[in-house]
Amino acid sequence: MAKKTIKERAQDYLERNEAKEVFATSDGFLFVSDAFAKVHAKGLEDKKITKFATSAEKTKAEELSELNAADSIALIKEATEVADIEVFAEDDRKTVKKAYDERIEELTKEAE
């Protein structure tokens, strides 16, 4: 049986328990408290903590970050305000980043 990813383990935890959110440290440990995750992460080289929430608790940013590249680019191209696409500013996908940069430039020129 294949080893589950941190995301899969977090989703399993959320489904089995009544927690609304869970926090994962870079070494794969799950915590129901952000504070406990931060304390644990202090001893790790990679101190990143990832929040996972039930689907009802997902933020708009979390939902948008789960879109595939084509859907992300389509949303970026349709944006009428910079604030609408700020969630894509740190996106690592080259095509999404390019579309974001181009749209930001267009919106900035339109505002001038």
N, C-alpha and C positions, 0 to 999 in steps of 0.2 A: 504494500500500500504506500502511495506517495505521501511524503511529508506535507502537511498543510502549511500554507503561507500564513503570515501574521494576520492578514486581512481575513482569510477564511476562518482562522481560529477566533478572531474577534467577532465575526458575524455569528459563528456557532454559539459563542458565549452570550451574545445579545439575544439570540433566539431562545436559548435554554433558561435564561434568567430574566428577571424583570428590570434589569438595569437599562437605563436610557442611553448610557454611553460607557465606553471603556477606553482606556489609554494604554498604548503599547510602547514599550521602549525598544531601542534598536536591537537588543539581544533577544527579543521575542516575548518578554514577560508582559502579562496583561494586568492592569490595575483598574479598579473602579473609581479611584481617586487620582486626579491630576497631581495632587501634592505627593502622594506615595510614588507615583511614576517619576516625578522630578527628583525625589530623594534617591531612588534606585539609579536613575540615569547619571547622577553625580559621579558614580564610580565607573562609568563606561567611557570609552574613548569617543564613541558617537553618542552624543547626548540628546539626539532627536527623539521627540515624543510625538506619536501620531494618535489623534483622537478618532474613534469610530463611534458612530451613533446609530440608533435605530432609524429606519427610513423616515419615520415621522419627525425625527430630530435633525435630519440632514439640513445643512445650511444651503443657500443658493450656490455658494462657492463650491461646496462639496459636490453638489449635483452637477454643476457645470464642468468640474474637473474630471468627471467620469464619462463625459461625452467623447465620442471618437473624434479624430482630427477633422473629418469632413463636416460634421455637425458643429464643431467648435468654430471652424472657419466661417461657416454660414452665419452663425450668430454674430461673429465679429463684424462681418461685412454689413449686416443689417443694423448694427448699433447706431444710435443717434447721439449718444453722449459717451464721453470717456468713462464715466462711472459704470456704465453698463457692461464694460469689458475689462475692468481692472483686474478681475479674477484671473485673466489669462496673462497678466504681466510676467509672471514667473514660470509660465508653461515651458517645459523643456523640449517639446516637439518643434522641430525646425519649421515645418510648414505653418503651424499655428502661430509661432513667434513672428514669422514673416508677415502673416496676415494681420496680426495684432499691431506690429510696428507700422505697417502701411496705413491701417485704419486710424491709428492715433495721429499720424501725420496729417491725414485728410481732415479729421475732426478738428485738429488744431488750426489748420488753414481756414476752415469754414468759420471758426470762432473769431478770427482776426478781422 
